[in-house]
Amino acid sequence: MTLAQVDLAPPMPAEIAALHDGGEPVWIFAYGSLLWDAELCDAATEPALLYGYHRSFCLLSYDYRGTAANPGLTLGLDRGGSCRGAALRLRSAALDRIWHREMSGRVVYAARLLRVQTANGTRQALAFTALRTCADYAGRLSRDEAARIILGAAGRRGRCRDYFENTLQHLEQLGFADPPLRRLAARVRALAAHD
């Protein structure tokens, strides 16, 4: 595989391309870094609740937050439970950038159109969910296992722990408290104190 191929995103499925080509605004469910992406800060947002998926550090990172020898962990929407996030209303032209951002390189997400609940009713939103069949899917790790990975990994975009802490801080600031992530953060900090 060449470097150029690594950056290629697969083509959009027909149902998602139809959103793009329709010219109407597109709703994206944001649960992690899309919530504070500077290029999306002008997007209209609505707090949203997604049932059937939860926020989880369940994807191995061999480049951005880790290496092949020492992979890190990144966020994914994994099956089960629910997730508080935001529905972002984007112009259809912004979908190309989001698609490239989320789907380039190693494909770790499945793009799905899912129903999210907002104060203004139910919306259909595009969500990028963890692809359980990909080799990068770490699954449900124990809290200790996940904490050790987060503490020990670093990649091209920095330390995995910094990414984790930044994620937690932004979620708290936005009012999307996530008790499982808080418990994981406590374990990360406890392990760090013993190193």
JOWOVEN-V405787 format. One record per residue. N is the residue number from 1. RES is the residue in three letters. PSI is psi in radians with two decimals (none if undefined). OMEGA is omega as a letter, one per 30 degrees, with the letter a starting at -180 (* if undefined). Layout:
n/res/psi/omega
N/RES/PSI/OMEGA
N/RES/PSI/OMEGA
//
This chain:
n/res/psi/omega
1/MET/2.29/l
2/THR/2.87/l
3/LEU/-0.66/l
4/ALA/-0.66/a
5/GLN/-0.56/a
6/VAL/-0.60/a
7/ASP/-0.06/a
8/LEU/2.39/l
9/ALA/2.56/l
10/PRO/2.77/l
11/PRO/2.65/l
12/MET/2.40/l
13/PRO/2.73/a
14/ALA/-0.73/a
15/GLU/-0.52/l
16/ILE/-0.70/l
17/ALA/-0.58/l
18/ALA/-0.63/l
19/LEU/-0.78/a
20/HIS/-0.79/a
21/ASP/-0.22/a
22/GLY/-0.32/l
23/GLY/-0.15/l
24/GLU/2.77/l
25/PRO/2.61/a
26/VAL/2.39/l
27/TRP/2.30/l
28/ILE/2.37/l
29/PHE/2.06/a
30/ALA/2.28/a
31/TYR/-0.13/a
32/GLY/-2.19/a
33/SER/-0.37/l
34/LEU/-0.40/l
35/LEU/-0.51/a
36/TRP/0.34/l
37/ASP/2.11/a
38/ALA/-0.54/a
39/GLU/-0.21/a
40/LEU/0.10/a
41/CYS/-0.30/l
42/ASP/0.01/a
43/ALA/2.48/l
44/ALA/2.39/a
45/THR/2.61/l
46/GLU/2.28/l
47/PRO/2.44/a
48/ALA/2.65/l
49/LEU/2.21/l
50/LEU/2.17/l
51/TYR/2.56/l
52/GLY/-0.13/l
53/TYR/2.68/l
54/HIS/2.71/l
55/ARG/2.29/a
56/SER/2.45/l
57/PHE/1.46/a
58/CYS/0.07/a
59/LEU/2.26/l
60/LEU/2.49/l
61/SER/2.02/a
62/TYR/0.06/a
63/ASP/-1.16/a
64/TYR/-0.82/a
65/ARG/0.28/l
66/GLY/-2.96/l
67/THR/3.03/l
68/ALA/-0.66/a
69/ALA/-0.48/a
70/ASN/1.33/a
71/PRO/2.63/l
72/GLY/-2.95/l
73/LEU/2.50/l
74/THR/2.93/a
75/LEU/2.57/l
76/GLY/2.83/l
77/LEU/1.95/a
78/ASP/2.72/a
79/ARG/2.52/l
80/GLY/2.54/l
81/GLY/-2.56/l
82/SER/2.90/a
83/CYS/2.26/l
84/ARG/2.30/l
85/GLY/-2.52/l
86/ALA/2.53/l
87/ALA/2.09/l
88/LEU/2.24/l
89/ARG/1.95/a
90/LEU/2.69/l
91/ARG/2.58/a
92/SER/-0.53/a
93/ALA/-0.47/a
94/ALA/-0.28/a
95/LEU/-0.63/l
96/ASP/-0.78/a
97/ARG/-0.77/l
98/ILE/-0.76/a
99/TRP/-0.82/a
100/HIS/-0.73/a
101/ARG/-0.78/a
102/GLU/-0.44/a
103/MET/-0.02/l
104/SER/2.76/l
105/GLY/-2.50/l
106/ARG/2.11/a
107/VAL/1.96/a
108/VAL/-0.07/a
109/TYR/2.61/l
110/ALA/2.25/l
111/ALA/2.14/a
112/ARG/2.53/l
113/LEU/2.02/a
114/LEU/2.74/l
115/ARG/2.27/l
116/VAL/2.60/a
117/GLN/2.27/l
118/THR/2.98/l
119/ALA/-0.39/l
120/ASN/0.23/l
121/GLY/-3.00/a
122/THR/2.39/l
123/ARG/2.61/l
124/GLN/2.16/a
125/ALA/2.58/l
126/LEU/2.22/l
127/ALA/2.48/l
128/PHE/1.86/a
129/THR/2.65/a
130/ALA/2.29/l
131/LEU/1.77/a
132/ARG/-0.33/a
133/THR/-0.08/a
134/CYS/2.69/a
135/ALA/-0.35/a
136/ASP/-0.06/l
137/TYR/2.05/a
138/ALA/-0.30/a
139/GLY/-2.81/a
140/ARG/1.74/l
141/LEU/2.69/l
142/SER/2.77/l
143/ARG/-0.73/l
144/ASP/-0.78/a
145/GLU/-0.84/l
146/ALA/-0.75/a
147/ALA/-0.73/l
148/ARG/-0.72/l
149/ILE/-0.82/a
150/ILE/-0.71/a
151/LEU/-0.59/a
152/GLY/-0.07/a
153/ALA/2.59/l
154/ALA/2.55/a
155/GLY/-2.80/a
156/ARG/-0.55/l
157/ARG/0.22/l
158/GLY/-2.99/a
159/ARG/2.47/l
160/CYS/-0.66/a
161/ARG/-0.68/l
162/ASP/-0.74/l
163/TYR/-0.79/l
164/PHE/-0.87/a
165/GLU/-0.70/l
166/ASN/-0.75/l
167/THR/-0.88/a
168/LEU/-0.78/a
169/GLN/-0.81/a
170/HIS/-0.72/l
171/LEU/-0.74/l
172/GLU/-0.77/a
173/GLN/-0.61/a
174/LEU/-0.05/l
175/GLY/0.30/l
176/PHE/1.05/l
177/ALA/2.41/a
178/ASP/1.68/a
179/PRO/-0.74/l
180/PRO/-0.65/l
181/LEU/-0.61/l
182/ARG/-0.74/l
183/ARG/-0.68/l
184/LEU/-0.71/l
185/ALA/-0.71/l
186/ALA/-0.68/l
187/ARG/-0.71/l
188/VAL/-0.82/a
189/ARG/-0.66/l
190/ALA/-0.76/l
191/LEU/-0.69/l
192/ALA/-0.60/a
193/ALA/-0.39/a
194/HIS/-0.11/l
195/ASP/none/*
//
